[in-house]
Amino acid sequence: MKRIGIIGVGEIGRALVEGLCDAAGPTPEVFLSPRGARTATELAERFDGVRICADNQQVVDHAELIIIAVRRQDRHEALNGLRVDGAKVVINVMPGVSNDNLRGTLATDAPLVRAIPLPSVRDRRSVTVTYPAHPAVDAFFEQLGGALPVADEAAFDVFSALTGTLTTHYAYLLMGRRTRHPRRRRGTLRTGPLPGRRPRPGRRDPLPATTRRRPRNPQGQQRTHPDHMVRPHQRRHPRRRAGRPPHRPAVPAGPQHRIRDRVRGSTLSRSAPAEPPPARNDQGRIVGQERSPLLKPYR
């Protein structure tokens, strides 16, 4: 089909337009709804075959293949009152909205096909799951990376849940990597773990702000910073923990304590009174210590 209509120009709608118009072959005519006017205007300025319609009904009238990519909570506001001819094909990319629900909203006999396109369709590297199989829809997604029709809607819901979990996991990995890399490398991570995710001016980044790194001097060494400008795990902690007494408690002075304190550099042995060494017999044993009757010499 040479005329494509997209109602709802969000992240998925933008990725579909970029994947279609950046291809090497002939590009189809794309009609965009006024929803998401800023993104639609930018796409119309970049590509010659992209046009912005006055309303959603005009998109339906001009297109042969209609893609509905609005948010689930906005579907009634965007689709109520639309007249869809039975000769057109409608692709439903709204998560959580079944074909029966959409057919009741549109009140049409046109074939409805559910699909799960990912943002990486802009690079034509994503295999899109569809239900039910339709030749026009399969041919449309083949030029964006491939199509995978499934047997029933229950299997489609399983794929939908898996792709949602995978996207959340990639976002978690991306957040973890961004907080451990220098600032000059954070921009490269936007298109690494998440294929097809490109930065653009004015786009709000959903990930949290990264922590500040210690700057380096011209010799390449890290300069010291106050504690409030360093990462929490890099702060200089005091040598003594909170609640610990500033000095070691007094212990009775003796031969073993003097040796230990001499190694540690303590002055405890100086302040304690010196004691004479214990008297020993010819065998080298301390005089006065009684041996237990249970201990017998080993022979």
HELIX and SHEET records of a PDB file:
HELIX    1   1 GLU A   11  CYS A   21  1                                  11    
HELIX    2   2 ALA A   37  ARG A   46  1                                  10    
HELIX    3   3 ASN A   56  HIS A   62  1                                   7    
HELIX    4   4 ARG A   72  ASP A   74  5                                   3    
HELIX    5   5 ARG A   75  LEU A   79  1                                   5    
HELIX    6   6 ASN A   99  LEU A  106  1                                   8    
HELIX    7   7 PRO A  119  ASP A  123  5                                   5    
HELIX    8   8 PRO A  135  GLU A  142  1                                   8    
HELIX    9   9 GLU A  153  ARG A  178  1                                  26    
HELIX   10  10 ARG A  183  ARG A  186  1                                   4    
HELIX   11  11 GLY A  187  ARG A  190  5                                   4    
HELIX   12  12 ASP A  227  MET A  229  5                                   3    
HELIX   13  13 PRO A  232  GLN A  234  5                                   3    
HELIX   14  14 PRO A  255  ARG A  264  1                                  10    
HELIX   15  15 LEU A  268  SER A  271  1                                   4    
SHEET    1   A 8 VAL A  50  ILE A  52  0                                        
SHEET    2   A 8 GLU A  29  LEU A  32  1                                        
SHEET    3   A 8 ARG A   3  ILE A   7  1                                        
SHEET    4   A 8 LEU A  65  ILE A  68  1                                        
SHEET    5   A 8 VAL A  89  ASN A  92  1                                        
SHEET    6   A 8 LEU A 112  ILE A 116  1                                        
SHEET    7   A 8 THR A 128  TYR A 131 -1                                        
SHEET    8   A 8 ALA A 147  PRO A 149  1                                        
END                                                                             
